[in-house]
Amino acid sequence: LTQKLRLLDKPVETHVWEKLFAAGAGFVLPTLVGLVVTAGGVGVSPIAVLGASAVLATAGFFYPDLPLIEQVEARRREFRHALSSFLDLVTIIQAGGGGIETALVGAADAGDGWAFEQLRDALRRSRLTRRTPWDTLAALGEDLGIDELTELAAAVSLAGGHGARVKESLTAKADALRAALAAER
């Protein structure tokens, strides 16, 4: 759940409040309906009201979790598209003579949107912590549940610091990612 909420940029506290509000509303609604019906002259069993309150409170508690699955998949799909564009930009910058670090930062700065912001933040953390960009990108992939990013980081770290091998690895991964995205449609 924490990973899903991180992917959606939704604080855990907000999600907890939504769950508690929905549970509270589910608990109170049958009581209000019971009071209105009783005021209208029809007798309602307190046990039935309490049972309905318990069922609706439970349903209300779990209701905010339902749209998360669809939202998470949409966000991951969006990130994969952005990652494909990011890899293309990295290879273009490298083809123009830029080093791998310059290409990564330049490509991340060139894009906009949530995914590029995440990539920029990961590369900034890489510079500040003096870790390789691939380590921080792999960590980002694990945090967000983006397997393609984790695989990319592993493949490029295996290629080492050799520019041509890194460029070939990035190009191959971008092509594979585009093919996978096309197959999803």
TAWO-V813812 format. One record per residue. N is the residue number from 1. PSI is psi in whole degrees, 0 to 359 (* if undefined). Layout:
n->(N & N)
psi->(PSI & PSI)
This chain:
n->(1 & 2 & 3 & 4 & 5 & 6 & 7 & 8 & 9 & 10 & 11 & 12 & 13 & 14 & 15 & 16 & 17 & 18 & 19 & 20 & 21 & 22 & 23 & 24 & 25 & 26 & 27 & 28 & 29 & 30 & 31 & 32 & 33 & 34 & 35 & 36 & 37 & 38 & 39 & 40 & 41 & 42 & 43 & 44 & 45 & 46 & 47 & 48 & 49 & 50 & 51 & 52 & 53 & 54 & 55 & 56 & 57 & 58 & 59 & 60 & 61 & 62 & 63 & 64 & 65 & 66 & 67 & 68 & 69 & 70 & 71 & 72 & 73 & 74 & 75 & 76 & 77 & 78 & 79 & 80 & 81 & 82 & 83 & 84 & 85 & 86 & 87 & 88 & 89 & 90 & 91 & 92 & 93 & 94 & 95 & 96 & 97 & 98 & 99 & 100 & 101 & 102 & 103 & 104 & 105 & 106 & 107 & 108 & 109 & 110 & 111 & 112 & 113 & 114 & 115 & 116 & 117 & 118 & 119 & 120 & 121 & 122 & 123 & 124 & 125 & 126 & 127 & 128 & 129 & 130 & 131 & 132 & 133 & 134 & 135 & 136 & 137 & 138 & 139 & 140 & 141 & 142 & 143 & 144 & 145 & 146 & 147 & 148 & 149 & 150 & 151 & 152 & 153 & 154 & 155 & 156 & 157 & 158 & 159 & 160 & 161 & 162 & 163 & 164 & 165 & 166 & 167 & 168 & 169 & 170 & 171 & 172 & 173 & 174 & 175 & 176 & 177 & 178 & 179 & 180 & 181 & 182 & 183 & 184 & 185)
psi->(319 & 320 & 318 & 316 & 323 & 318 & 327 & 3 & 41 & 120 & 145 & 321 & 318 & 317 & 319 & 318 & 320 & 318 & 316 & 320 & 315 & 321 & 317 & 317 & 319 & 327 & 321 & 327 & 309 & 327 & 315 & 317 & 319 & 319 & 318 & 316 & 319 & 320 & 334 & 357 & 1 & 130 & 136 & 134 & 129 & 330 & 321 & 319 & 316 & 319 & 316 & 323 & 317 & 317 & 313 & 328 & 318 & 314 & 319 & 325 & 321 & 346 & 316 & 342 & 336 & 312 & 348 & 320 & 311 & 318 & 321 & 316 & 320 & 319 & 320 & 320 & 317 & 318 & 320 & 319 & 315 & 323 & 321 & 315 & 320 & 315 & 321 & 316 & 321 & 315 & 326 & 315 & 321 & 321 & 332 & 1 & 2 & 149 & 172 & 317 & 314 & 319 & 319 & 312 & 317 & 319 & 319 & 322 & 334 & 333 & 165 & 170 & 174 & 315 & 316 & 328 & 318 & 319 & 317 & 316 & 320 & 318 & 326 & 317 & 323 & 313 & 318 & 325 & 356 & 35 & 163 & 151 & 329 & 327 & 315 & 326 & 324 & 318 & 320 & 317 & 320 & 318 & 319 & 351 & 31 & 96 & 324 & 324 & 319 & 317 & 319 & 313 & 319 & 317 & 317 & 326 & 329 & 327 & 340 & 200 & 9 & 116 & 313 & 319 & 323 & 316 & 317 & 319 & 318 & 318 & 316 & 318 & 321 & 318 & 317 & 322 & 317 & 319 & 318 & 319 & 322 & 324 & 333 & 330 & *)
